[in-house]
Amino acid sequence: MNENDMYCEDVISKKIPVEVVKETDSVLAFHHTKPRWKTHIVVTPKKHFESLIDLANSSDDTLIKELLSVSAEVAESIESGEGGCVISTSVGSDQHSKHFHVDIHHGEEIPMEPMSPVA
């Protein structure tokens, strides 16, 4: 586990409650705890991979297929209700949590509150 991995530390360990959309033995899909869009669902493997690059370099083809399947199922559900959605992930310095995850979202972006300066 990495120092900046709220998924392993809080979500997958169930330290913080989340609204589950779909859960398998290896993958968790849930409503984002701080959504940035009207609909914002996160799909993540329960096993730690830092990024898409790490997951792609792994030999865990079964997990990759399951992750894609759950992501597609979530996307299809949003598409049928809303007409479409965006599926994205980040790597490197653009990645806020160092645990691979897919954001699936639709609708207006919710403005983020500015961060308070550290005193």
QUIJOCOR-V405179 format. One record per run of one state. SS is the DSSP state (hx for helix, st for strand, lp for the rest). FROM is the first residue (numbers start at 0). TO is the last residue. If there is no record, write none. Layout:
# QUIJOCOR-V405179
ss->(SS | SS)
from->(FROM | FROM)
to->(TO | TO)
This chain:
# QUIJOCOR-V405179
ss->(lp | hx | lp | st | lp | st | lp | st | lp | hx | lp | hx | lp | st | lp | hx | lp | st | lp)
from->(0 | 5 | 12 | 19 | 23 | 26 | 31 | 36 | 45 | 51 | 57 | 60 | 82 | 85 | 88 | 91 | 94 | 100 | 109)
to->(4 | 11 | 18 | 22 | 25 | 30 | 35 | 44 | 50 | 56 | 59 | 81 | 84 | 87 | 90 | 93 | 99 | 108 | 118)
